[in-house]
Amino acid sequence: MRCLDQNGNMIGVMDTREALKLAIQAGLDLVEISPNADPPVCRIMDFGKYKYQESQKEKEARRHQQAMVVKEAKFHATIADHDFQTKVNHIREFLAKGYRVKIILTFRGRENAHKEVGFDVVNRVIRECQDLCSIEMVPRMMGHSINAMLVGKRKDHGKQQQQQKQADKQGPASPPHVPEQETRPAEGNAATGNA
């Protein structure tokens, strides 16, 4: 097997027992890195410390991940205009923040006979919000409801905040400097005495 020391330097190709003796002398572990290589590669290292560092890297990666938040907006086919506008305004707020929005239109009773009315309402919602979103799932029937999914076009708020801070530090913009024009007396002017 090919053996590496704790610093990653190549020790050479040796027997497994010899590599294990070296690891024990150093007070470390012999860890097989790539068993499928020819010959297999092992490294002398502190395996407990290695596992701890890997878990810390995973925690750090998870901390920087953001879970995608899905908001829901529920409608009915016979929604009033004011209620419709209120719900659309909420959807627009969610989309501006970069959230996903699931639109659910549920049919009640005899409304099932007029599914085209429901599709009209859902398509109207999409038209009202199309400047802030893209359609992830087109409206489709699922049981007694119509479902659609919209995804907000996320803007980079961090860059906007940095630009605003820089602008605040510089203070108000000053008008560009315009040099004053020289005033020359006209030729033949009585003030100069030349006529």
Order of alpha helices (4+ residues) and beta strands (2+ residues): beta-beta-alpha-beta-beta-alpha-beta-alpha-beta-alpha-beta-beta-alpha
